[in-house]
Amino acid sequence: MPGMTKAAGEPARSATSRLRLAGVMLYPMLDPTHQPAGRKPRVALFVTCMVDVVYPDVGMAAVSLLGEHGADVVFPEGQTCCGQPAFNSGRRPDARKIAVGFLDVFGPLVESGEVDAIVAPSGSCVAMVRHSYEILLAEARPKVRERAHRLAECTYELTEYLVDVLGVDSTDGRSDQRIT
């Protein structure tokens, strides 16, 4: 599969398993006591289903970029998808179920102040959370709609967060990869 990283003799690994191996703080459960005063910005990385399965290096690079520019990154376990593939395919009940799952994973972290933002390396997934959840969850219970609204306000695309929130105005920009 394109993008799946596989070293000689090792199985291909998703971003989820690679983040776990790299020691990125995983959050299977909320720890409300872990919020020191004056801490660095803390973000929950929403790795997206495409990055998790097809392009895991993007997830690892996102962790590195955010860390290099002063943010602590946590990776909530249990995240899967924003629901966009189901939504775009007209499978609204499936998309709703996935969206509620997203809200259940990220909502407690945001609402408790454990994280300041949710950051994803995908503009279309961020657009799903910010704009399409309102449509998708229009008939949901008020608490679900309120949570969706709160999360929409603090969900950022990676470069948007780096520039607009962290104030990054330039990066090294070097790459060992062939660009053209």
Backbone bond lengths (Angstrom), bond angles and torsions (degrees), N, CA, C in turn:
res aa  C-N    CA-C-N  psi(-1)  N-CA   C-N-CA  omega(-1)  CA-C   N-CA-C  phi
1 M - - - 1.451 - - 1.522 108.40 -
2 P 1.343 119.57 134.06 1.452 120.90 -178.38 1.522 111.28 -59.52
3 G 1.319 114.60 138.22 1.451 119.13 175.78 1.510 115.31 87.27
4 M 1.320 118.30 -20.55 1.456 119.83 178.82 1.520 108.02 -69.48
5 T 1.310 116.94 127.54 1.447 121.86 -177.10 1.512 109.55 -87.04
6 K 1.321 115.19 130.14 1.453 119.47 -179.79 1.523 108.50 -142.45
7 A 1.315 116.34 114.66 1.458 120.70 174.14 1.521 107.62 -82.79
8 A 1.311 115.92 161.00 1.463 119.88 -179.59 1.522 110.60 -54.21
9 G 1.311 116.16 125.25 1.451 121.35 177.53 1.512 115.23 78.14
10 E 1.326 118.62 3.21 1.462 121.15 -179.54 1.516 109.93 -114.11
11 P 1.330 116.97 149.80 1.465 119.14 176.11 1.526 110.33 -71.96
12 A 1.326 116.38 153.66 1.463 120.46 175.36 1.520 108.80 -62.05
13 R 1.311 117.53 145.53 1.465 121.22 -177.42 1.516 110.90 -124.47
14 S 1.321 116.01 139.45 1.452 121.59 174.89 1.516 108.93 -78.02
15 A 1.325 116.30 168.81 1.469 120.26 176.52 1.520 109.94 -60.44
16 T 1.315 117.75 -37.95 1.462 120.56 -179.33 1.519 110.85 -58.77
17 S 1.319 117.16 -49.37 1.460 118.85 -178.80 1.518 111.17 -69.93
18 R 1.323 117.98 -34.38 1.465 120.36 179.28 1.522 111.18 -69.86
19 L 1.327 118.43 -38.68 1.462 120.61 176.46 1.522 109.91 -63.60
20 R 1.316 116.41 -40.45 1.465 121.03 177.73 1.528 109.67 -60.18
21 L 1.334 117.27 -46.84 1.464 121.70 -179.53 1.530 111.84 -65.77
22 A 1.338 116.86 -32.88 1.463 121.09 -178.73 1.527 112.10 -77.62
23 G 1.316 117.51 -7.58 1.454 120.42 177.16 1.512 114.47 84.62
24 V 1.342 118.20 15.87 1.462 119.94 175.02 1.515 107.00 -64.25
25 M 1.325 116.56 136.49 1.457 121.32 -175.32 1.524 110.05 -61.12
26 L 1.310 115.84 115.00 1.450 121.62 178.21 1.520 109.09 -93.95
27 Y 1.295 116.65 143.26 1.455 121.73 -177.37 1.512 111.39 -118.57
28 P 1.343 117.70 83.22 1.453 117.95 174.83 1.526 111.17 -72.77
29 M 1.333 116.66 -27.64 1.462 121.73 179.59 1.528 108.24 -141.20
30 L 1.291 116.82 152.66 1.457 122.28 179.65 1.522 110.52 -76.08
31 D 1.320 116.53 134.16 1.457 121.93 175.81 1.527 107.83 -117.17
32 P 1.337 118.91 90.25 1.460 121.22 -174.46 1.524 113.51 -66.57
33 T 1.313 119.73 -12.21 1.464 120.82 179.93 1.524 111.65 -82.77
34 H 1.325 118.04 -9.00 1.461 122.02 -175.42 1.527 110.78 -95.46
35 Q 1.332 117.03 69.51 1.458 121.01 178.52 1.524 109.71 -147.87
36 P 1.344 117.49 77.65 1.454 119.77 -179.46 1.523 111.94 -67.14
37 A 1.336 115.82 145.90 1.465 121.06 178.91 1.522 109.45 -64.98
38 G 1.320 116.55 144.62 1.449 121.69 177.37 1.520 113.63 68.56
39 R 1.288 117.76 24.40 1.456 120.76 -177.82 1.528 111.61 -74.17
40 K 1.314 114.67 162.88 1.460 121.16 175.23 1.524 108.50 -66.08
41 P 1.333 116.75 161.61 1.469 117.99 174.49 1.521 109.51 -57.53
42 R 1.292 116.29 137.98 1.465 121.07 179.46 1.527 107.86 -121.25
43 V 1.326 115.27 128.44 1.453 120.13 -179.44 1.516 110.39 -122.20
44 A 1.320 114.47 149.92 1.466 121.30 171.66 1.520 106.09 -96.59
45 L 1.306 116.48 122.04 1.458 120.21 178.83 1.522 109.35 -82.40
46 F 1.319 115.23 120.00 1.464 120.86 171.07 1.520 104.89 -95.97
47 V 1.303 116.46 105.18 1.452 121.29 -169.10 1.533 112.35 -78.02
48 T 1.293 119.54 -16.57 1.470 126.99 -178.83 1.528 111.10 69.69
49 C 1.313 115.29 151.84 1.467 119.45 -177.04 1.524 111.70 -66.90
50 M 1.320 117.58 -38.00 1.468 120.75 -178.96 1.531 110.88 -66.09
51 V 1.320 116.67 -44.11 1.464 119.90 178.72 1.524 109.60 -66.38
52 D 1.309 116.88 -42.96 1.458 120.45 -177.47 1.522 111.93 -58.71
53 V 1.320 116.74 -44.51 1.454 120.14 -171.90 1.528 113.34 -96.52
54 V 1.325 118.04 -38.00 1.459 120.15 -171.60 1.531 113.30 -103.69
55 Y 1.333 117.51 -38.95 1.463 120.97 -175.07 1.529 111.58 -126.49
56 P 1.320 118.97 63.30 1.464 120.67 -175.92 1.530 113.88 -61.83
57 D 1.334 117.89 -25.92 1.463 119.48 178.45 1.525 111.53 -63.16
58 V 1.324 117.40 -28.16 1.466 120.66 177.25 1.527 109.95 -64.36
59 G 1.319 116.96 -41.28 1.466 120.42 177.41 1.516 111.77 -63.41
60 M 1.315 116.52 -43.22 1.463 120.55 178.96 1.529 110.43 -65.09
61 A 1.326 117.28 -40.51 1.463 121.01 178.65 1.529 110.74 -65.52
62 A 1.328 117.07 -37.31 1.467 120.18 178.01 1.523 110.71 -62.29
63 V 1.326 116.75 -43.07 1.468 120.84 177.58 1.528 109.74 -60.05
64 S 1.324 116.42 -45.02 1.469 120.65 -179.53 1.523 111.73 -63.43
65 L 1.319 116.95 -47.82 1.474 120.44 -179.55 1.524 111.95 -60.00
66 L 1.310 116.01 -47.23 1.464 119.34 -179.68 1.522 110.94 -62.68
67 G 1.317 117.03 -43.36 1.460 121.30 178.80 1.520 112.49 -64.03
68 E 1.331 116.74 -43.00 1.461 121.18 179.26 1.523 112.03 -61.32
69 H 1.322 116.29 -26.70 1.463 120.27 -176.80 1.529 112.86 -105.94
70 G 1.332 115.73 20.68 1.454 120.15 167.35 1.508 118.69 97.02
71 A 1.310 118.74 7.95 1.465 120.14 -179.80 1.525 110.51 -103.43
72 D 1.324 115.46 140.70 1.458 120.59 168.29 1.522 106.94 -83.18
73 V 1.311 116.33 138.55 1.466 120.91 -176.92 1.517 109.25 -117.84
74 V 1.320 115.64 130.73 1.450 121.15 172.27 1.527 107.93 -118.80
75 F 1.304 115.10 152.62 1.455 121.16 -177.93 1.519 108.43 -123.10
76 P 1.323 117.33 99.29 1.465 119.38 -178.98 1.527 112.04 -66.92
77 E 1.312 115.45 122.30 1.458 119.06 175.46 1.527 108.14 -69.63
78 G 1.281 115.48 154.92 1.459 120.22 179.45 1.513 112.68 95.57
79 Q 1.340 118.01 -12.98 1.462 119.22 177.73 1.513 109.57 -70.85
80 T 1.318 115.67 146.95 1.458 119.59 179.14 1.522 111.36 -133.12
81 C 1.319 117.33 -62.37 1.459 122.30 -168.32 1.523 107.94 -157.99
82 C 1.313 117.07 161.27 1.463 120.67 175.90 1.531 111.36 -88.40
83 G 1.331 116.64 -16.23 1.457 120.83 -179.43 1.515 113.91 100.28
84 Q 1.322 117.20 -0.77 1.461 120.81 -176.56 1.534 113.74 -58.15
85 P 1.333 120.21 -44.40 1.466 117.85 179.45 1.536 112.52 -58.15
86 A 1.305 116.96 -42.62 1.474 119.85 178.81 1.535 110.43 -68.07
87 F 1.322 117.25 -42.93 1.462 122.28 179.77 1.530 110.65 -59.46
88 N 1.332 115.97 -48.42 1.464 120.67 -178.27 1.524 112.64 -68.48
89 S 1.319 116.49 -20.38 1.470 121.18 178.73 1.520 112.20 -92.14
90 G 1.324 116.51 2.76 1.455 120.20 179.27 1.514 114.61 81.33
91 R 1.297 116.89 12.20 1.472 120.89 -178.80 1.536 108.54 -95.55
92 R 1.301 115.80 67.87 1.467 121.78 -174.52 1.527 114.51 -57.85
93 P 1.330 120.54 -43.88 1.471 118.51 178.62 1.533 112.51 -60.05
94 D 1.320 116.63 -40.59 1.468 119.94 177.49 1.529 110.35 -66.05
95 A 1.313 116.48 -43.66 1.466 121.06 179.79 1.526 110.66 -61.54
96 R 1.334 117.50 -40.55 1.468 121.50 178.23 1.521 111.37 -60.98
97 K 1.316 115.31 -44.74 1.461 120.44 -179.63 1.538 110.75 -61.85
98 I 1.321 116.85 -43.09 1.455 121.40 178.82 1.527 110.53 -67.15
99 A 1.325 117.51 -41.59 1.469 121.43 179.12 1.528 110.99 -61.75
100 V 1.312 117.04 -43.34 1.465 120.47 178.19 1.535 109.77 -63.81
101 G 1.322 116.76 -36.84 1.466 119.68 175.00 1.518 111.84 -61.75
102 F 1.330 117.55 -42.49 1.468 122.19 176.05 1.528 109.76 -58.90
103 L 1.325 116.11 -47.12 1.468 120.75 -179.75 1.522 111.41 -62.37
104 D 1.326 117.18 -38.46 1.464 121.31 179.80 1.530 112.40 -68.13
105 V 1.324 117.23 -32.87 1.466 120.87 179.71 1.529 111.01 -77.34
106 F 1.326 117.16 -48.41 1.461 120.80 -172.86 1.530 113.94 -91.17
107 G 1.324 117.46 -26.89 1.463 121.08 -177.17 1.512 114.65 -54.82
108 P 1.334 119.52 -52.19 1.467 119.76 -178.72 1.528 113.60 -60.45
109 L 1.327 117.57 -33.56 1.470 120.42 179.43 1.523 111.41 -67.21
110 V 1.327 116.32 -40.82 1.465 121.18 179.63 1.522 110.47 -73.39
111 E 1.318 116.55 -47.06 1.465 121.11 -174.96 1.523 112.90 -65.22
112 S 1.317 117.86 -29.49 1.462 121.29 179.28 1.523 112.10 -84.87
113 G 1.325 117.33 -11.25 1.457 120.68 -175.68 1.515 113.07 83.80
114 E 1.315 116.68 7.12 1.466 121.12 178.66 1.527 110.82 -62.65
115 V 1.329 117.15 -36.20 1.461 121.47 174.08 1.518 108.60 -126.59
116 D 1.329 114.02 153.38 1.462 120.83 179.62 1.521 112.14 -90.50
117 A 1.321 115.80 -25.24 1.458 120.03 -175.05 1.518 109.90 -158.49
118 I 1.326 113.57 163.67 1.452 122.70 170.78 1.522 105.31 -110.68
119 V 1.320 117.27 130.01 1.463 121.17 -177.64 1.523 108.81 -124.35
120 A 1.335 115.63 133.35 1.460 121.36 179.67 1.523 110.00 -130.09
121 P 1.323 117.41 140.94 1.460 120.03 176.57 1.535 111.64 -85.17
122 S 1.327 115.94 45.80 1.463 120.69 -178.72 1.527 109.66 -156.90
123 G 1.313 115.83 113.65 1.461 120.30 178.51 1.517 112.91 -64.04
124 S 1.331 117.89 -35.88 1.461 119.19 -177.48 1.527 111.51 -70.82
125 C 1.331 117.56 -33.91 1.469 119.86 176.68 1.534 110.12 -69.27
126 V 1.315 116.53 -39.38 1.466 119.90 176.73 1.526 109.83 -63.65
127 A 1.325 117.66 -41.99 1.469 120.64 177.49 1.525 110.84 -61.69
128 M 1.319 116.80 -36.45 1.463 120.15 177.40 1.523 110.23 -59.95
129 V 1.335 116.18 -48.43 1.468 120.54 -178.95 1.527 110.68 -66.33
130 R 1.311 117.28 -44.41 1.469 121.02 -175.65 1.520 114.07 -72.41
131 H 1.314 116.98 -38.91 1.465 119.45 -170.92 1.528 114.47 -114.58
132 S 1.310 116.94 -44.23 1.460 118.87 -173.61 1.519 113.47 -80.04
133 Y 1.348 117.79 -24.98 1.466 118.53 177.01 1.520 110.87 -61.09
134 E 1.314 117.34 -35.68 1.467 120.07 179.26 1.528 110.94 -60.10
135 I 1.313 116.04 -41.11 1.466 121.23 177.98 1.525 110.33 -71.85
136 L 1.305 115.15 -48.83 1.466 121.57 -175.51 1.525 112.81 -62.37
137 L 1.337 115.54 -37.34 1.464 120.15 -174.62 1.532 112.91 -104.53
138 A 1.316 116.87 18.94 1.473 121.54 -177.33 1.527 112.82 -56.88
139 E 1.316 117.48 -30.81 1.463 120.80 -178.09 1.524 112.69 -103.15
140 A 1.317 116.94 8.53 1.472 120.92 179.58 1.525 110.07 -74.98
141 R 1.317 115.34 169.87 1.457 120.25 176.88 1.537 110.02 -59.86
142 P 1.332 117.28 150.91 1.465 120.13 -179.09 1.531 113.78 -54.19
143 K 1.332 117.73 -39.36 1.479 119.55 -179.74 1.527 111.66 -63.69
144 V 1.311 116.90 -36.23 1.465 120.98 178.47 1.527 109.54 -68.00
145 R 1.330 116.90 -44.09 1.471 120.77 179.24 1.533 110.82 -64.17
146 E 1.326 116.96 -40.18 1.465 120.81 178.40 1.529 111.06 -63.68
147 R 1.312 116.44 -43.24 1.467 120.13 178.65 1.531 109.77 -63.67
148 A 1.316 117.25 -42.85 1.471 120.60 178.67 1.527 110.51 -60.07
149 H 1.317 117.12 -41.07 1.464 121.15 178.58 1.526 110.92 -64.43
150 R 1.332 117.55 -45.10 1.475 121.19 178.56 1.521 111.39 -59.69
151 L 1.323 116.32 -44.65 1.459 119.56 -178.24 1.526 111.72 -70.71
152 A 1.317 117.06 -34.11 1.472 119.98 176.65 1.526 110.63 -59.52
153 E 1.324 116.60 -36.79 1.466 120.85 -177.74 1.522 113.57 -70.82
154 C 1.317 118.33 -19.81 1.471 119.35 -176.37 1.519 112.65 -123.00
155 T 1.331 117.12 21.20 1.459 121.29 177.66 1.524 108.58 -104.22
156 Y 1.322 115.83 127.32 1.456 122.38 -174.36 1.516 111.61 -127.62
157 E 1.313 115.59 148.23 1.460 121.54 166.98 1.525 105.75 -74.88
158 L 1.312 117.63 148.02 1.462 123.13 -173.53 1.523 113.62 -50.52
159 T 1.332 118.30 -54.49 1.467 119.34 -176.70 1.519 111.52 -68.29
160 E 1.306 117.19 -32.21 1.463 121.52 176.09 1.534 109.83 -61.33
161 Y 1.332 116.71 -44.75 1.461 120.61 179.28 1.525 111.08 -65.29
162 L 1.333 115.72 -44.85 1.469 119.49 -179.82 1.529 111.26 -59.03
163 V 1.315 117.74 -45.48 1.467 121.83 -175.77 1.524 111.93 -81.10
164 D 1.325 117.70 -53.07 1.463 121.38 -171.74 1.516 114.62 -79.17
165 V 1.321 118.01 -27.91 1.458 120.19 -177.58 1.524 111.52 -104.91
166 L 1.322 117.01 -48.65 1.463 119.72 -177.98 1.526 112.96 -85.61
167 G 1.340 117.15 -12.14 1.460 120.42 176.56 1.518 115.16 75.78
168 V 1.322 117.37 23.46 1.462 120.52 178.36 1.526 108.15 -70.27
169 D 1.336 115.75 126.83 1.466 118.15 179.15 1.522 112.96 -116.50
170 S 1.323 116.54 -6.41 1.463 119.43 173.60 1.526 108.18 -162.57
171 T 1.296 114.31 158.01 1.466 120.27 175.84 1.516 107.91 -132.50
172 D 1.287 115.98 169.82 1.462 122.26 178.62 1.526 109.98 -56.49
173 G 1.305 116.77 -45.81 1.454 121.52 175.52 1.514 115.69 72.08
174 R 1.309 117.99 6.24 1.467 119.81 178.52 1.519 110.25 -81.87
175 S 1.322 114.78 146.85 1.453 120.02 176.96 1.517 109.37 -145.92
176 D 1.316 115.55 139.75 1.456 120.32 176.04 1.527 111.08 -87.17
177 Q 1.319 116.21 -1.22 1.454 119.96 -177.72 1.522 110.63 -92.24
178 R 1.325 115.23 153.00 1.460 120.52 176.28 1.529 107.75 -76.01
179 I 1.312 116.69 128.43 1.463 122.17 -176.95 1.527 111.00 -92.47
180 T 1.314 117.82 -42.55 1.475 120.26 179.89 1.498 111.32 -125.74
